[in-house]
Amino acid sequence: MDKFRTNRVRVRHCGSSMEENNSYTTDGDGGSTETPPPPKEGMTTVSHHYFGDSNGSDDAVSITIIESMKEDYGLFVWPCSVILAEYVWQQRSRFTGIRVIELGAGTSLPGLIAAKVGAHVILTDDSNRLEVLDNMRRVCELNNVKCEVMGLTWGVWDESIFSLQPQVILGADVLYDSSAFDNLFATVKFLLENSPGSVFITSYHNRSGHHLIEFLMVKWQLKCVKLLDGFSFLPSWKASGLSGNIQLVEIRV
Ligand SMILES: C[S@@+](CC[C@H](N)C(=O)[O-])C[C@H]1O[C@@H](n2cnc3c(N)ncnc32)[C@H](O)[C@@H]1O
């Protein structure tokens, strides 16, 4: 967990505003008027993430996320998620009306923005992390979006996975533990093959500087059709608080 610590702080300054408190707030962006019940323990924060130009364009969207200071990967907005969400926003015409599934969604920023721009979204995370799944339901309610929330553990073949036919699979910072790569890619490859024409779009920290994606493409016989530096499309007002080698890739069978 330590290697992510610095990023926790950075997110506070990267085009999002954050309030620390023990309750929830909604802003004027179509958020729910009902206040979801707070988690049972741990200090929560509410962060606001803005999508649009820095001058406040007409079609701008704001997403509110509930985060927790608890030591759980899935209760915090990681920098990769900011980058993937921005990519979805900038490519929003591509997402209107399509089926999207987010893997390891955690606080779900990319999936929520996909839903805001008109995609039919299923947010998923580890079936055993009930608190993360509960938090996903809360943020959907808070942002007034109708996403399905589902437990989906990588490499586990529950019946529900067989009927999923996403056109886009999203995953932010899901390549962080090499011991989970095989399970993750078994699930990704199954979903890609089960839904012809689909694409996996993922943002990840290239911490080692090695050719991770090339290695995974050969191993899983997949094709990387796009590879971008995550900062190449991030507006400067969002990029200023982030650092690291974050890449975004699109992968197909
Ligand atoms: C580093 S966090 C990224 C969270 C979120 N996507 C973001 O970028 O803010 C990794 C996420 O993967 C989820 N995860 C880890 N192992 C998993 C597994 N085996 N199956 C499904 N999800 C898993 C965690 O619960 C967590 O939400």
The ligand as an SDF file (V2000), in Angstrom:
LIG
                    3D

 27 29  0  0  0  0  0  0  0  0999 V2000
   -5.9460    0.2160   -7.0710 C   0  0  0  0  0  0  0  0  0  0  0  0
   -7.6630   -0.0540   -6.8590 S   0  0  0  0  0  0  0  0  0  0  0  0
   -8.3480    0.8750   -8.2190 C   0  0  0  0  0  0  0  0  0  0  0  0
   -9.7410    1.3130   -7.9170 C   0  0  0  0  0  0  0  0  0  0  0  0
  -10.3610    2.2290   -8.9720 C   0  0  0  0  0  0  0  0  0  0  0  0
  -10.4570    1.5540  -10.2490 N   0  0  0  0  0  0  0  0  0  0  0  0
   -9.5540    3.4940   -9.1050 C   0  0  0  0  0  0  0  0  0  0  0  0
   -8.6840    3.5740  -10.0060 O   0  0  0  0  0  0  0  0  0  0  0  0
   -9.7730    4.4260   -8.3110 O   0  0  0  0  0  0  0  0  0  0  0  0
   -7.8930   -1.7420   -7.4410 C   0  0  0  0  0  0  0  0  0  0  0  0
   -9.3290   -2.2030   -7.4300 C   0  0  0  0  0  0  0  0  0  0  0  0
   -9.3780   -3.5600   -7.8890 O   0  0  0  0  0  0  0  0  0  0  0  0
  -10.2260   -4.3160   -7.0410 C   0  0  0  0  0  0  0  0  0  0  0  0
   -9.7720   -5.7010   -7.0470 N   0  0  0  0  0  0  0  0  0  0  0  0
   -8.6210   -6.1910   -6.5410 C   0  0  0  0  0  0  0  0  0  0  0  0
   -8.5400   -7.5080   -6.7290 N   0  0  0  0  0  0  0  0  0  0  0  0
   -9.6720   -7.8730   -7.3640 C   0  0  0  0  0  0  0  0  0  0  0  0
  -10.1750   -9.1250   -7.8390 C   0  0  0  0  0  0  0  0  0  0  0  0
   -9.4710  -10.2550   -7.6790 N   0  0  0  0  0  0  0  0  0  0  0  0
  -11.3730   -9.1380   -8.4540 N   0  0  0  0  0  0  0  0  0  0  0  0
  -12.0610   -7.9950   -8.6390 C   0  0  0  0  0  0  0  0  0  0  0  0
  -11.6400   -6.7730   -8.2180 N   0  0  0  0  0  0  0  0  0  0  0  0
  -10.4590   -6.7240   -7.5870 C   0  0  0  0  0  0  0  0  0  0  0  0
  -10.0630   -3.6530   -5.6850 C   0  0  0  0  0  0  0  0  0  0  0  0
  -11.1460   -3.9320   -4.8100 O   0  0  0  0  0  0  0  0  0  0  0  0
   -9.9730   -2.1900   -6.0590 C   0  0  0  0  0  0  0  0  0  0  0  0
  -11.2410   -1.5910   -6.1470 O   0  0  0  0  0  0  0  0  0  0  0  0
  1  2  1  0
  2  3  1  0
  2 10  1  0
  3  4  1  0
  4  5  1  0
  5  6  1  0
  5  7  1  0
  7  8  2  0
  7  9  1  0
 10 11  1  0
 11 12  1  0
 11 26  1  0
 12 13  1  0
 13 14  1  0
 13 24  1  0
 14 15  1  0
 14 23  1  0
 15 16  2  0
 16 17  1  0
 17 18  1  0
 17 23  2  0
 18 19  1  0
 18 20  2  0
 20 21  1  0
 21 22  2  0
 22 23  1  0
 24 25  1  0
 24 26  1  0
 26 27  1  0
M  CHG  2   2   1   9  -1
M  END
$$$$
